[in-house]
Amino acid sequence: MARRRALILPFLPKPLLEPRRAGLVIPLGWLTAIVPSLLLSGVAQWLVPNAAQPEFGATAATTLLFLLVVFAPFVETLIMGAVLLVLLRVASPTVAVLISAIGWGIAHSLAVPAWGLVIWWPFLIFSTLFVVWRERSLLAAFAVPAAVHALQNLGPALVVASERSL
């Protein structure tokens, strides 16, 4: 209980701050991640209209879908969770979540600079979910944010994959 009370992100929907009702939290987490992410994407595109976009090479559409919707959320959640577990030993949950989100923004900016402007917000949500669901179990702490992350990537992955199959 102490971790949840110490997590002070009052602007997030209350169900996201409670480790229960995963069936509600996963779609709500996705909406809380995707809507601001799309808005940030529009702002980034307005500020830097010719910014580079992520490149995925000549990967086949089905492989790309697997990589973006299954593999990346799984691996990135493992990395995020490991880092958060370390951060939670030395920082409050709020600070740990903020450092995680900023770190993921920076990491994605190394690949495509404008991407980091968009990515930090979803990772704020994913990191929050990890910390909150860690109270329930380590498995839940990885599974819930990974599911939200997979949903976050699904729309863009379908767009990119459909462009490949044309």
Number of C-alpha atoms within 10 A of each C-alpha: 9 8 15 18 11 12 18 15 15 8 6 13 13 10 15 21 20 18 22 15 10 18 9 11 23 22 15 16 27 21 16 20 23 22 14 14 19 12 12 18 18 14 14 17 15 11 11 11 10 9 14 13 11 12 9 10 7 8 12 12 18 14 11 20 22 14 16 22 23 18 15 16 23 20 12 15 24 16 13 22 22 12 15 21 16 11 17 16 10 10 13 15 26 20 16 24 27 20 19 23 24 19 17 21 23 19 16 19 17 12 14 16 17 23 23 22 19 23 23 26 23 26 25 23 23 29 28 30 27 28 27 25 25 20 17 13 13 13 11 19 24 25 21 24 30 26 22 26 28 21 23 24 20 17 14 14 21 17 12 16 19 13 10 14 9 5
